[in-house]
Amino acid sequence: MKERETRIIHTRGERLSRKTVNPPLERASTVLFDTERALYDSKPGYGRMGLTVHRELEQALCELEGGTHARLAGNGLQACALAIASCVEAGGHILFPDSAYGPTARFCERRLAAMGVSSERYDPRIGAGIAALIRPETQAIFIESPGSLTFELSDTPAIVEAAKARKVRTISDNTWGAGYFHQPLSLGVDMVVQALTKYVVGHADAFGGVVVTKDAGAYNRLAMASEDFGITLAPDDAYLALRGMRTLHTRLRAHEAAALELATWLEARPEVAEVLHPALSSSPDHAIWERDFTGSSGLFGIVLNPIPEGGMDRFLGALHLFGMGFSWGGFESLIIPCDEQLTRKTDGAPTRPGRLLRIHVGLEAVSDLKAELDTAFRALGQSA
Ligand SMILES: Cc1ncc(COP(=O)(O)O)c(C=O)c1O
């Protein structure tokens, strides 16, 4: 059996036309048929079901995540909502981590509530303790490891064990591990979700989402929920995601190396109180990272020591290579202040003093990124 990198590059579906390296991009709602029978029996019978590019992307994503069935969505949030909606019904209950991506938490607390499903946050480091939160009506546990913005790892195998003992379904948002550095399906999770918008697309120019599973029953429920909501991925976005798949592993290794170099450099800076990066040996989650991950991506956080008044504005104003904007996973470096995530919603308690910054390390030369941050730190320290 060939290596995964090779298999991902060489996934190729049935082609009707010439044997090109890449599949044809069909921009189509309507598909035409010659007979009434073909009209009703053919699959795909309508563009919403996806065409050649979609099938090839699904195949490559199954290779990536170690699954057998994939369902595409228009963006990562839609994929999270789809996976969750396929696992719960009115009267049920879902557990999700307090450090979950904000809009996923909002979906659980606002949309599911409107659908008669209750939700509850858990401490992402709860591990086997999750068993105490599982109720008779609990139908699903959502995992996101590392957590958004604060980067705690969850003990996925321990959560899966507790869930399976009570016949509760598990879903893992694997956007950070990108399927390449982390494979929750191999740890027993029922469904894995990715925002393809991040590393798979890799160039900040398209959206996409996917849910992958190796359980045919789970896939049937997913397919039904997806059909009910009319979830699709635009063909052009699917094409860009498939193109991104072919270079994902080389880009991820470059993001990983650059992020580790920068994170280690930041750990030694006097302005930095803490670097939140599970692959650093200083991380309280390092043992879980070593056990469950084969690498780390380009996204991590830093907590700053107290700063003089106006310091943050001066710091951010001195940055040019680091853009300030939402999203991550592209070739360019990004930074956002995101202090709110330091406060746990479970008890309203701040986990740490100081200001939190999330950094995405792009593919620029690390020496240039360090030089720019050095200038920005000097500006931060100046008195107002
Ligand atoms: C961990 C995680 N999951 C899901 C999403 C949602 O992805 P999208 O922006 O494609 O909806 C994001 C977006 O930032 C994310 O960080």
The ligand as a MOL file (V3000), in Angstrom:
LIG
                    3D

  0  0  0     0  0            999 V3000
M  V30 BEGIN CTAB
M  V30 COUNTS 16 16 0 0 0
M  V30 BEGIN ATOM
M  V30 1 C -12.0410 25.3000 14.2190 0
M  V30 2 C -12.9570 25.8850 13.1870 0
M  V30 3 N -14.0140 25.1610 12.7870 0
M  V30 4 C -14.8720 25.6480 11.8780 0
M  V30 5 C -14.6930 26.8970 11.3220 0
M  V30 6 C -15.6910 27.4130 10.3290 0
M  V30 7 O -15.1700 27.4280 9.0430 0
M  V30 8 P -15.7850 28.3770 7.9000 0
M  V30 9 O -15.1870 29.7220 8.1130 0
M  V30 10 O -15.3890 27.7240 6.6360 0
M  V30 11 O -17.2670 28.3890 8.0990 0
M  V30 12 C -13.6100 27.6810 11.7110 0
M  V30 13 C -13.4090 29.0340 11.1280 0
M  V30 14 O -12.5990 29.8120 11.5780 0
M  V30 15 C -12.7150 27.1650 12.6740 0
M  V30 16 O -11.6640 27.8770 13.1060 0
M  V30 END ATOM
M  V30 BEGIN BOND
M  V30 1 1 1 2
M  V30 2 1 2 3
M  V30 3 2 2 15
M  V30 4 2 3 4
M  V30 5 1 4 5
M  V30 6 1 5 6
M  V30 7 2 5 12
M  V30 8 1 6 7
M  V30 9 1 7 8
M  V30 10 2 8 9
M  V30 11 1 8 10
M  V30 12 1 8 11
M  V30 13 1 12 13
M  V30 14 1 12 15
M  V30 15 2 13 14
M  V30 16 1 15 16
M  V30 END BOND
M  V30 END CTAB
M  END
